[in-house]
């Protein structure tokens, strides 16, 4: 093994280990700097692909037997990404931005002119979990208006949402829960893009991926 090949394998192994150990922190750190959700989500996987390429080069240059060279090289090529994907799988909605256009006359109770209007219901665990993501979005994009509507007229049912929001955005009840639920297609939480004081586009929870967030924060 020559010195150049040694460098490839050392860098490849170190990069793989660092990426696997600090996977989420790499994504978060790059997101805080770049504010680019899609690229930040992809970055750890890209680093693992680079690691695999470095290990592939090392193996291809080291082994002489053709069968061994090919089999080990391609195994090392895919190993870092495969391990990373196994530990941090990519789900269908992670990179989604497909949703539904909304008719301009669709009923809404939003009080923001441009921004994100989130429709929830009381006692919904997915709705409650979405608040942490909304807080992250608001902290990174403070100029983005966010309003969270809980589909109920009972103010006591929104207290947990208000506490969890830490007053980073407005949490409110609705005057007509049935109509608001229809806007969400009865799938909660629903994320509605408000443009020029009109509901323009809607994503359900499985559709509101990093590409959708980039779309509303650009």
C-alpha positions in Angstrom: 0.0 0.0 0.0 1.5 3.3 -1.1 1.3 6.5 0.9 -1.3 8.0 -1.4 -3.6 5.0 -1.0 -3.1 5.2 2.8 -4.3 8.8 2.7 -7.5 7.7 0.9 -8.4 5.0 3.4 -7.6 7.1 6.4 -9.6 10.1 5.2 -12.4 7.8 4.1 -12.6 6.0 7.5 -12.4 9.2 9.5 -15.0 11.0 7.4 -17.3 8.0 7.7 -17.0 7.8 11.5 -17.4 11.5 12.0 -20.4 11.7 9.8 -22.1 8.7 11.4 -21.4 9.9 15.0 -22.4 13.6 14.3 -25.0 12.9 11.6 -27.8 15.1 13.0 -25.5 17.7 14.3 -23.9 18.2 10.8 -27.4 18.7 9.4 -28.4 21.2 12.1 -25.1 23.1 12.0 -25.2 23.6 8.3 -28.9 24.5 8.4 -28.2 27.2 11.0 -25.5 28.7 8.7 -27.1 28.2 5.2 -30.8 28.2 6.1 -31.2 25.8 3.2 -33.3 22.9 4.4 -32.9 20.6 1.4 -29.1 20.9 1.1 -28.7 20.5 4.9 -30.8 17.3 4.9 -28.7 15.9 2.1 -25.3 16.9 3.4 -24.6 14.0 5.7 -25.6 11.5 3.0 -23.3 13.3 0.5 -20.4 13.1 3.0 -21.0 9.4 3.3 -21.0 9.0 -0.5 -17.7 10.9 -0.7 -16.3 8.6 2.0 -17.4 5.6 -0.1 -15.6 7.0 -3.1 -12.4 7.5 -1.2 -12.5 3.9 0.1 -13.3 2.7 -3.4 -10.2 4.4 -4.7 -8.0 3.0 -2.0 -9.3 -0.6 -2.6 -9.1 -0.3 -6.4 -5.5 0.8 -6.2 -4.4 -1.7 -3.5 -5.7 -5.1 -4.6 -4.2 -6.8 -7.6 -6.6 -9.7 -8.1 -9.4 -8.5 -10.4 -12.2 -10.3 -8.7 -11.1 -9.3 -5.2 -10.5 -5.7 -6.4 -14.0 -5.3 -7.9 -15.9 -7.0 -5.1 -14.2 -5.3 -2.2 -14.1 -1.9 -4.0 -17.8 -1.8 -4.7 -18.6 -3.1 -1.2 -16.6 -0.2 0.3 -18.2 2.2 -2.1 -21.7 1.6 -0.9 -20.9 0.7 2.8 -20.8 4.2 4.3 -24.0 5.3 2.7 -25.7 2.0 3.5 -24.8 2.2 7.2 -25.9 5.9 7.3 -29.2 5.1 5.5 -29.8 2.2 7.9 -29.3 4.4 11.0 -31.0 7.5 9.5 -33.5 6.2 6.8 -35.0 8.6 4.3 -38.8 8.6 4.4 -41.0 9.4 1.4 -42.1 12.7 2.8 -38.7 14.0 3.9 -37.9 15.7 0.6 -41.5 16.2 -0.6 -43.0 19.5 -1.7 -46.0 18.2 -3.6 -49.3 19.4 -2.2 -52.6 20.9 -3.4 -53.4 24.2 -4.9 -56.3 26.0 -3.1 -59.1 27.8 -4.8 -59.0 31.5 -4.1 -62.5 31.5 -2.5 -61.7 28.6 0.0 -62.8 29.5 3.5 -60.0 30.4 5.9 -59.6 32.3 9.1 -56.0 33.4 8.8 -54.8 36.8 10.1 -51.5 36.9 8.2 -51.1 38.4 4.8 -48.1 36.2 3.7 -46.7 33.2 5.5 -47.6 29.8 6.9 -51.0 29.0 8.3 -51.1 25.7 10.2 -54.4 23.9 10.9 -54.5 21.4 13.8 -57.0 19.8 16.1 -57.0 19.3 19.9 -55.2 16.3 21.3 -53.5 15.4 18.0 -50.0 14.0 18.7 -48.8 14.8 15.2 -50.0 18.3 15.5 -48.2 18.8 18.8 -45.0 17.3 17.4 -45.1 19.7 14.4 -44.7 22.7 16.8 -41.0 21.9 17.3 -40.4 22.1 13.6 -42.4 25.3 13.4 -40.3 26.8 16.2 -37.1 25.8 14.3 -38.5 27.4 11.1 -39.4 30.6 13.0 -36.0 30.8 14.7 -34.2 30.5 11.4 -36.6 32.7 9.4 -37.9 35.3 11.9 -39.5 37.4 9.2 -41.8 34.5 8.2 -45.3 35.0 9.6 -46.7 31.8 11.2 -50.1 31.3 12.6 -51.4 28.1 14.2 -55.1 27.5 14.2 -56.7 24.8 16.5 -60.0 23.6 15.0 -62.1 24.3 18.1 -64.0 27.1 19.8 -62.9 26.0 23.2 -59.9 28.1 24.3 -59.0 25.7 27.1 -58.1 23.0 24.5 -55.3 25.1 23.0 -53.3 25.8 26.1 -50.8 23.0 25.6 -50.2 24.3 22.0 -49.7 27.8 23.4 -47.2 26.7 26.0 -45.3 24.5 23.5 -45.1 27.4 21.0 -43.2 29.6 23.5 -45.0 32.6 22.0 -42.9 32.4 18.8 -46.1 32.5 16.8 -49.8 33.1 17.3 -51.9 30.1 18.4 -55.7 30.6 18.2 -59.1 28.9 18.2 -61.4 29.0 15.2 -64.8 30.5 14.7 -66.0 27.7 12.4 -64.1 24.4 13.1 -66.0 22.4 10.5 -65.1 24.8 7.6 -61.4 25.0 8.8 -61.3 21.2 8.9 -62.5 21.1 5.3 -59.7 23.4 4.3 -57.3 20.9 5.8 -59.2 18.0 4.0 -59.6 16.6 7.5 -55.9 15.6 7.6 -54.0 17.2 10.5 -51.7 19.0 10.8 -52.2 20.9 7.5 -49.7 23.5 6.3 -51.3 26.3 4.2 -49.2 28.8 2.3 -50.8 32.3 2.5 -50.0 34.6 -0.4 -51.4 38.2 -0.7 -53.9 37.4 2.1 -55.3 34.3 0.3 -54.8 30.6 0.9 -52.8 29.5 -2.1 -51.3 26.0 -1.4 -51.7 23.2 1.1 -49.5 20.3 2.3 -50.5 17.6 4.8 -48.1 16.3 7.3 -46.6 13.7 5.0 -46.1 16.2 2.2 -44.4 19.0 4.2 -40.8 18.0 3.6 -37.7 20.1 3.4 -38.3 21.2 -0.2 -41.7 22.5 0.8 -40.0 24.5 3.7 -37.5 25.9 1.3 -40.4 26.9 -0.9 -42.2 29.0 1.8 -39.0 30.5 3.2 -37.3 31.6 0.0 
